[in-house]
Amino acid sequence: MAVNSEFRQARWGEPLIFELGAEGRRGYIPPPAEREIVDEVGDVLEEVPPALRRSEPPALPQLSEPEVLRHYLRLSQMNYCVDLGLYPLGSCTMKYNPRISETLVKHPGLTAVHPYQDPETVQGLLEILYKLERWLAEITGMDAVCLQPSAGAHGELLGVLLMRAYHKHRGELGQRVEIIVPDSAHGTNPASAAMAGFRVVVVPSNEEGCVDLEALKAAVSKKTAGLMLTNPNTLGIFESRIVEIAEVIHDAGGLLYYDGANLNAILGKARPGDMGFDIVHINLHKTFGTPHGGGGPGAGPVGVIEELEKFLPVPRIVYDGERYTLDYDRPHSIGKIRSFYGNVSVLVKAYIYILSLGPEGLKEAAEVSVLNANYLMRKLQRLRGFELPYTPERPRKHEFVLSAKPMKKEAGITALEVAKALLDCGIHAPTIYFPLIVDEALMIEPTESYGLEELEGMVKAMENISRQAYATPDKLKQAPSNTSVGRLDEVKASHPRTMALSWRMHTKRTKNTK
């Protein structure tokens, strides 16, 4: 079944690092000069008030350097990442992260600066951030950009808070209590709206997979604060009536918010600002080549039209033609959305990505991402057991949603089992069961990072899965078998009593089971 029959992940019976080593082991002994520093730190700790000191030292593992190295190397061999192979995770845009960006952000000029430094001492860094703001504003068609939000969902929250500030400034906040979202929206949209204190109104999709314009007209009222929408939408379909949608919202006195998850599809081709959007958040990891996931820092800048600029968080980076300064004197600002000025290392990586590609390169990235998605879509929709819902003859943009509904009905194989079988082929599973308007959904986004050979590899894998679904479905239901961890019980794996998210939880659970 596998595209590469030799694909195998390492399987190590690797314990937790706290379960390795022994008392007294250490991996680094500082030379005499550094021991003096260690002694000085010890003297400082003696000045900590007794009430604030630990009664016992922290239970940290004691390991030698080789033990630590081998532990993490074994874990890495059991891991799958965007650098290892095809990662078609729909809506998440798992694209290649250029190594030049990862290298340059390690420069001491970036790693050694501190947020509390005088702005006069970090003029170069402020210039980079200021230029990035202007570039993102130009790309999205906005007038101003804030770099502070730590992720896309954080950017969403800022965007909805800006809606709130706008309506409050106009004396209409008590009346504008509803935010509209499509039934195909990302789950963070209604969550962000609710967190900001708004009621969520859902509008359905029409038979083409786009916003039902008549239903939208019926939903808007004097209570409408705004509409949250991404274009192209989560089905990969471009909302061709976006100008009419914008008119409906604006005529009702609301604001139009752009979820930037799908911006990668339209770089250099179309701008949200030109479509009528008032607020835009940008997932830098989805569009501008910064790392995605893994619990590390993210960035979700937010762009706004001129009328909303005064509400942006402080500080604002200001350039007077000679020097860059930080402006906190913004009486209409909503305040701060986070500490300092954003996750600067991530922002600089996006700056490098844009600078490296330039306008034509960004445009080509969008073109290739759309080409790859449509090539893969046309190949896969012909396979037995799959169908393409909503106007199957219509091209998609950067992603598409395939349905395994026929396969489930005819062979008893679900989208979940197709996804698990792909793992045995050395291909990361696509997003499944989203959007909710598609039964047995497989949401696939190849991005521009993969060539024809890798796309054909996925086609081959899906062909094999399709054949096996109808020939030996019971065997398919056992997948995956070539991965470091075999088939999981999803219910048990996600149950609170199963998870141990910290050493403290693990220790407590171990004691209770003895």
For each residue, the residues with C-beta under 8 A, 3 or more apart:
1: 421 424 425 461 464 465 468 479
2: 5 7 424 425 426 461 464 482
3: 7 425 426 427 457 458 460 461 464
4: 7 425 426 457
5: 2
6:
7: 2 3 4 424 425 426 482
8: 482
9: 77 78 80 482 483 484
10: 74 77 78 484
11: 78 484
12: 74 75 77 78 484
13:
14: 71 74 75 78
15: 19 20
16: 19 20 503 506
17: 20 21 61 63 68 71
18: 59 61 503 506
19: 15 16
20: 15 16 17 61 63 67 71
21: 17 25 61 62 63 64 67
22: 25 62
23: 62
24: 62
25: 21 22 62 63 64 67
26: 29 62 63 64
27: 63 64 65 67 68
28: 65
29: 26
30: 33 34 35 37 38
31: 34 35
32: 35 36
33: 30 36 37
34: 30 31 37 38
35: 30 31 32 38 39
36: 32 33 39 40
37: 30 33 34 40 41
38: 30 34 35 41 42
39: 35 36 42 43
40: 36 37 43 44
41: 37 38 44 45
42: 38 39 45 46
43: 39 40 46 47
44: 40 41 47 48
45: 41 42 48
46: 42 43
47: 43 44
48: 44 45 52 53
49: 52 53
50: 53
51:
52: 48 49
53: 48 49 50
54: 57 58
55:
56: 59
57: 54 60
58: 54
59: 18 56 503 507
60: 57
61: 17 18 20 21
62: 21 22 23 24 25 26
63: 17 20 21 25 26 27 67 68 71
64: 21 25 26 27 67 68
65: 27 28 68 69
66: 69 70
67: 20 21 25 27 63 64 70 71
68: 17 27 63 64 65 71 72
69: 65 66 72 73
70: 66 67 73 74
71: 14 17 20 63 67 68 74 75
72: 68 69 75 76
73: 69 70 76 77
74: 10 12 14 70 71 77 78
75: 12 14 71 72 78 79
76: 72 73 79
77: 9 10 12 73 74 484
78: 9 10 11 12 14 74 75 484 485
79: 75 76 484
80: 9 84 85 87 423 428
81: 84 87
82: 87 94 95 96 97 292 449
83: 96 97
84: 80 81
85: 80 426 427 428 454
86: 426 427 428 446 450 454 457 458
87: 80 81 82 94 428
88: 94 376 427 428 430 444 445 446 447 458
89: 92 93 94 428 429 430 431 445
90: 399 400 401 430 431 434 442 443 444 445
91: 186 234 261 262 399 431 434 443 445
92: 89 286 292 293 431 445
93: 89 261 264 283 285 286 287 292 398 445 447
94: 82 87 88 89 292 428 445 447
95: 82 264 286 289 447 448 449
96: 82 83 289 447 449
97: 82 83 101 102 289 290 291 349
98: 101 102 289 352 353 356
99: 102 103
100: 103 104 352 356
101: 97 98 104 105 289 290 348 349 352 353
102: 97 98 99 105 106 349
103: 99 100 106
104: 100 101 107 348 352
105: 101 102 110 111 345 348 349 352
106: 102 103 110 111
107: 104 110 111
108: 111 112
109: 112 113 124 125
110: 105 106 107 113 125 344 345 348
111: 105 106 107 108 345
112: 108 109
113: 109 110 117 121 122 125
114: 117
115: 339 340 341
116:
117: 113 114 121 122
118: 121 122
119: 122 123 126 324 325 326
120: 123 323
121: 113 117 118
122: 113 117 118 119 125 126
123: 119 120 126 127 323 324
124: 109 127 128
125: 109 110 113 122 128 129 344 348
126: 119 122 123 129 130 317 324 326
127: 123 124 130 131 319 324
128: 124 125 131 132 347 348 351
129: 125 126 132 133 147 317 341 342 344 347 351
130: 126 127 133 134 317 319 324
131: 127 128 134 135 351
132: 128 129 135 136 145 147 347 350 351 354
133: 129 130 136 137 144 145 146 147 301 317
134: 130 131 137 138 145
135: 131 132 138 139 351 354
136: 132 133 139 140 142 145 282 301 303
137: 133 134 140 141 142 143 144 145 303
138: 134 135 141
139: 135 136 267 271 362
140: 136 137 145 258 260 263 271 272 273 280 282 303
141: 137 138 271 272 273 274 275 277
142: 136 137 145 272 273 280 303 304 305
143: 137 273 303 304 305 306 309
144: 133 137 303 304 306 308 309 312
145: 132 133 134 136 137 140 142 301 302 303 304
146: 133 149 158 301 302 303 304 312 313 316 337
147: 129 132 133 299 301 341 342 347
148: 158 301 313 336 337 338 341 342
149: 146 152 154 155 157 158 281 299 300 301 302 337 338 342
150: 154 297 298 299 300 338 342 343
151: 154 155 283 298 299 300
152: 149 155 156 188 259 260 261 281 282 283 286 298 300
153: 156 157 188 191 192 300
154: 149 150 151 157 158 298 300 337 338
155: 149 151 152 158 159 260 281 282 283 300 301 302
156: 152 153 159 160 188 189 192 228 257 259 281 300
157: 149 153 154 160 161 192 195 196 337
158: 146 148 149 154 155 161 162 281 302 313 334 337
159: 155 156 162 163 192 257 279 280 281 302
160: 156 157 163 164 179 192 193 195 196 198 226 228 257
161: 157 158 164 165 196 334 337
162: 158 159 165 166 279 302 304 308 311 312 334
163: 159 160 166 167 176 179 196 225 226 255 257 279
164: 160 161 167 168 173 196 197 198 225
165: 161 162 168 169 311 332 334
166: 162 163 169 170 255 307 308 311
167: 163 164 170 172 173 175 176 225
168: 164 165 171 172 173
169: 165 166 311 332
170: 166 167
171: 168
172: 167 168 175 176 253
173: 164 167 168 176
174: 177
175: 167 172 222 223
176: 163 167 172 173 222 223 224 225 253 254
177: 174 198 199 223 225
178: 198 199 200 201 221 223 224 225
179: 160 163 193 198 199 200 201 224 225 226 227 228
180: 200 201 202 203 216 219 220 224 226 227 228 249 254
181: 185 189 190 193 200 201 202 203 227 228 229
182: 185 202 203 204 205 211 229 233
183: 202 203 204 205 435 436 437
184: 205 209 233 234 235 435 436 437
185: 181 182 189 190 228 229 230 234 259 435
186: 91 189 230 234 259 261
187: 190 191 434
188: 152 153 156 191 192
189: 156 181 185 186 192 193 228 259
190: 181 185 187 193 194 200 202
191: 153 187 188 194 195
192: 153 156 157 159 160 188 189 195 196 228
193: 160 179 181 189 190 196 198 199 200 228
194: 190 191 197 198 199 200
195: 157 160 191 192
196: 157 160 161 163 164 192 193
197: 164 194
198: 160 164 177 178 179 193 194 225
199: 177 178 179 193 194
200: 178 179 180 181 190 193 194
201: 178 179 180 181 219 224
202: 180 181 182 183 190
203: 180 181 182 183 211 212 215 216 219
204: 182 183 212 215
205: 182 183 184 208 209 210 211 212 235 390 437
206: 209 210 211 212 213 215
207: 390 391
208: 205 237 390 391 394
209: 184 205 206 233 235 237 389 390 391 437
210: 205 206 233 237 239 240 241
211: 182 203 205 206 215 216 229 233 239 241 245
212: 203 204 205 206 215 216
213: 206 216 217 241 244 245 248
214: 217 218
215: 203 204 206 211 212 218 219
216: 180 203 211 212 213 219 220 227 245 248
217: 213 214 220 248
218: 214 215
219: 180 201 203 215 216 224
220: 180 216 217 224 248 249 252 254
221: 178 224 252
222: 175 176 252 253
223: 175 176 177 178
224: 176 178 179 180 201 219 220 221 227 249 252 253 254
225: 163 164 167 176 177 178 179 198 254 255
226: 160 163 179 180 249 254 255 256 257 278 279
227: 179 180 181 216 224 245 249 254 255 256 257
228: 156 160 179 180 181 185 189 192 193 257 259
229: 181 182 185 211 233 239 245 256 257 258 259
230: 185 186 233 234 258 259 260 261 262
231: 238 239 242 258 262 266 272 275
232: 235 236 237 238 239 262 265 266 396 397 398 399
233: 182 184 209 210 211 229 230 236 237 238 239 262
234: 91 184 185 186 230 262 399 401 434 435 443
235: 184 205 209 232 389 390 396 400 401 435 438
236: 232 233 262 265 373 396 397 398 399 400 401
237: 208 209 210 232 233 390 391 394 396 397
238: 231 232 233 397
239: 210 211 229 231 232 233 242 245
240: 210
241: 210 211 213 244 245
242: 231 239 245 246 275 276
243: 246 247 275 276
244: 213 241 247 248
245: 211 213 216 227 229 239 241 242 248 249 256 276
246: 242 243 249 250 256 275 276 277
247: 243 244 250 251 276
248: 213 216 217 220 244 245 251 252
249: 180 220 224 226 227 245 246 252 254 255 256
250: 246 247 253 254 256 276
251: 247 248
252: 220 221 222 224 248 249
253: 172 176 222 224 250
254: 176 180 220 224 225 226 227 249 250
255: 163 166 225 226 227 249 278 279 308
256: 226 227 229 245 246 249 250 276 277 278 279
257: 156 159 160 163 226 227 228 229 277 278 279 280
258: 140 229 230 231 272 275 277 279 280 281
259: 152 156 185 186 189 228 229 230 262 281
260: 140 152 155 230 263 272 280 281 282 283 286 287 300
261: 91 93 152 186 230 283 286
262: 91 230 231 232 233 234 236 259 265 266 286 397 398 399
263: 140 260 266 267 272 282 283 286 287
264: 93 95 267 286 287 365 366 369 398 447 448
265: 232 236 262 269 366 369 370 397 398 399
266: 231 232 262 263 269 270 271 366 397
267: 139 263 264 287 362 363 365 366
268: 359 360 362 363 366
269: 265 266 363 366 367
270: 266 274 275
271: 139 140 141 266 274 275
272: 140 141 142 231 258 260 263 275 277 280
273: 140 141 142 143 277 280 303 305
274: 141 270 271
275: 141 231 242 243 246 258 270 271 272
276: 242 243 245 246 247 250 256
277: 141 246 256 257 258 272 273 280
278: 226 255 256 257 304 305 307 308
279: 159 162 163 226 255 256 257 258 302 303 304 305 308
280: 140 142 159 257 258 260 272 273 277 302 303 304
281: 149 152 155 156 158 159 258 259 260 300 301 302 303
282: 136 140 152 155 260 263 287 288 300 301 302 303
283: 93 151 152 155 260 261 263 286 287 298 300
284: 287 288 290 298 299 300 301 346 347 349 350
285: 93 288 290 291 292 293 298 299 346
286: 92 93 95 152 260 261 262 263 264 283 292
287: 93 260 263 264 267 282 283 284
288: 282 284 285 349 350 353 354
289: 95 96 97 98 101 349 350 353
290: 97 101 284 285 298 299 346 349 350 353
291: 97 285 294 296 346 349
292: 82 92 93 94 285 286 298
293: 92 285 296
294: 291
295:
296: 291 293
297: 150 343 345 346
298: 150 151 152 154 283 284 285 290 292 343 346
299: 147 149 150 151 284 285 290 342 343 346 347 350
300: 149 150 151 152 153 154 155 156 260 281 282 283 284
301: 133 136 145 146 147 148 149 155 281 282 284 342 347
302: 145 146 149 155 158 159 162 279 280 281 282 312
303: 136 137 140 142 143 144 145 146 273 279 280 281 282
304: 142 143 144 145 146 162 278 279 280 307 308 309 311 312
305: 142 143 273 278 279 308 309
306: 143 144 309
307: 166 278 304
308: 144 162 166 255 278 279 304 305 311 312
309: 143 144 304 305 306 312
310: 330 332 333
311: 162 165 166 169 304 308 332 333 334
312: 144 146 162 302 304 308 309 316 330 333 334
313: 146 148 158 333 334 335 336 337
314: 327 328 330 333 335 336
315: 326 327 328 341
316: 146 312 326 327 330
317: 126 129 130 133 324 325 326 327 341
318: 324 325 326 327
319: 127 130 323 324
320: 323 325
321:
322:
323: 120 123 319 320
324: 119 123 126 127 130 317 318 319
325: 119 317 318 320
326: 119 126 315 316 317 318 341
327: 314 315 316 317 318 330
328: 314 315
329:
330: 310 312 314 316 327 333
331:
332: 165 169 310 311
333: 310 311 312 313 314 330
334: 158 161 162 165 311 312 313 337
335: 313 314
336: 148 313 314 339
337: 146 148 149 154 157 158 161 313 334
338: 148 149 150 154 342
339: 115 336
340: 115
341: 115 129 147 148 315 317 326 344
342: 129 147 148 149 150 299 301 338 346 347
343: 150 297 298 299 346 347
344: 110 125 129 341 347 348
345: 105 110 111 297 348 349
346: 284 285 290 291 297 298 299 342 343 349 350
347: 128 129 132 147 284 299 301 342 343 344 350 351
348: 101 104 105 110 125 128 344 345 351 352
349: 97 101 102 105 284 288 289 290 291 345 346 352 353
350: 132 284 288 289 290 299 346 347 353 354
351: 128 129 131 132 135 347 348 354 355
352: 98 100 101 104 105 348 349 355 356
353: 98 101 288 289 290 349 350 356 357
354: 132 135 288 350 351 357 358 362
355: 351 352 358
356: 98 100 352 353 361
357: 353 354 360 361 362 364 365
358: 354 355 361 362
359: 268 362 363
360: 268 357 363 364
361: 356 357 358 364 365
362: 139 267 268 354 357 358 359 365 366
363: 267 268 269 359 360 366 367
364: 357 360 361 367 368 448
365: 264 267 357 361 362 368 369 448
366: 264 265 266 267 268 269 362 363 369 370 398 448
367: 269 363 364 370 371 448
368: 364 365 371 372 448
369: 264 265 365 366 372 373 397 398 445 446 447 448
370: 265 366 367 373 374 396 397 398
371: 367 368 374 375
372: 368 369 375 376 446 447 448 450 455
373: 236 369 370 376 377 396 397 398 399 400 444 445 446
374: 370 371 377 378 395 396 400
375: 371 372 378 379 455
376: 88 372 373 379 380 400 444 446 455 458 459
377: 373 374 380 381 388 396 400 402 444
378: 374 375 381 382
379: 375 376 382 383 455 459
380: 376 377 383 386 402 444 459 462
381: 377 378 386 387 388 392 402
382: 378 379
383: 379 380 386 462 463 466
384: 406 407 466 467 470
385: 404 406 407 410 411 413 466 469 470
386: 380 381 383 402 403 404 406 407 442 462 466
387: 381 392 402 403 405 406
388: 377 381 392 400 401 402 403
389: 209 235 392 401 403 438
390: 205 207 208 209 235 237 394
391: 207 208 209 237 394
392: 381 387 388 389
393:
394: 208 237 390 391
395: 374
396: 232 235 236 237 370 373 374 377 399 400
397: 232 236 237 238 262 265 266 369 370 373
398: 93 232 236 262 264 265 366 369 370 373 445 447
399: 90 91 232 234 236 262 265 373 396 443 444 445
400: 90 235 236 373 374 376 377 388 396 443 444
401: 90 234 235 236 388 389 435 438 441 442 443 444
402: 377 380 381 386 387 388 441 442 444
403: 386 387 388 389 406 415 438 439 440 441 442
404: 385 386 407 408 413 414 415 418 440 442
405: 387 408 409 439 440
406: 384 385 386 387 403 409 410
407: 384 385 386 404 410 411 413 414 418 440 466 469
408: 404 405 411 412 413 414 415 440
409: 405 406
410: 385 406 407 470
411: 385 407 408 469 470 473
412: 408 473
413: 385 404 407 408 417 418 469 473 476 477
414: 404 407 408 417 418 440
415: 403 404 408 418 419 432 433 440 441 442
416: 419 420 432 433 490
417: 413 414 420 421 476 477 479
418: 404 407 413 414 415 421 422 442 462 465 469
419: 415 416 422 423 429 430 432 442
420: 416 417 423 424 429 479 480 487
421: 1 417 418 424 425 461 465 468 476 479 480
422: 418 419 425 427 428 429 430 458 461 462 465
423: 80 419 420 427 428 429 479 480 482 483
424: 1 2 7 420 421 479 480 481 482 483
425: 1 2 3 4 7 421 422 457 458 461 464
426: 2 3 4 7 85 86
427: 3 85 86 88 422 423 457 458 461
428: 80 85 86 87 88 89 94 422 423
429: 89 419 420 422 423 432
430: 88 89 90 419 422 442 443 444 445
431: 89 90 91 92 434 441 442 443 444 445
432: 415 416 419 429 441 442 443
433: 415 416 436 440 441
434: 90 91 187 234 431 441 443
435: 183 184 185 234 235 401 438 441 443
436: 183 184 433 441
437: 183 184 205 209
438: 235 389 401 403 435 441
439: 403 405
440: 403 404 405 407 408 414 415 433
441: 401 402 403 415 431 432 433 434 435 436 438
442: 90 386 401 402 403 404 415 418 419 430 431 432
443: 90 91 234 399 400 401 430 431 432 434 435
444: 88 90 373 376 377 380 399 400 401 402 430 431
445: 88 89 90 91 92 93 94 369 373 398 399 430 431
446: 86 88 369 372 373 376 449 450 455 458
447: 88 93 94 95 96 264 369 372 398 450
448: 95 264 364 365 366 367 368 369 372
449: 82 95 96 446
450: 86 372 446 447 454 455
451: 454 455
452: 455 456
453: 456 457
454: 85 86 450 451 457 458
455: 372 375 376 379 446 450 451 452 458 459
456: 452 453 459 460
457: 3 4 86 425 427 453 454 460 461
458: 3 86 88 376 422 425 427 446 454 455 461 462
459: 376 379 380 455 456 462 463
460: 3 456 457 463 464
461: 1 2 3 421 422 425 427 457 458 464 465
462: 380 383 386 418 422 458 459 465 466
463: 383 459 460 466 467
464: 1 2 3 425 460 461 467 468
465: 1 418 421 422 461 462 468 469 476
466: 383 384 385 386 407 462 463 469 470
467: 384 463 464 470 471
468: 1 421 464 465 471 472 473 475 476
469: 385 407 411 413 418 465 466 473 476
470: 384 385 410 411 466 467 473
471: 467 468
472: 468 475 476
473: 411 412 413 468 469 470 476 477
474: 477 478
475: 468 472 478
476: 413 417 421 465 468 469 472 473 479
477: 413 417 473 474
478: 474 475 481 487
479: 1 417 420 421 423 424 476 487
480: 420 421 423 424 483 486 487
481: 424 478 486 487
482: 2 7 8 9 423 424
483: 9 423 424 480 486
484: 9 10 11 12 77 78 79
485: 78 488
486: 480 481 483
487: 420 478 479 480 481
488: 485 492 493
489: 492 493
490: 416 493 494
491: 494 495
492: 488 489 495 498
493: 488 489 490 498
494: 490 491 498 499
495: 491 492 498 499
496: 499
497:
498: 492 493 494 495
499: 494 495 496 505
500: 505 506 509
501: 505
502: 505 506
503: 16 18 59 506 507
504: 507 508
505: 499 500 501 502 508 509
506: 16 18 500 502 503 509 510
507: 59 503 504 510 511
508: 504 505 511 512
509: 500 505 506 512 513
510: 506 507 513 514
511: 507 508 514
512: 508 509
513: 509 510
514: 510 511
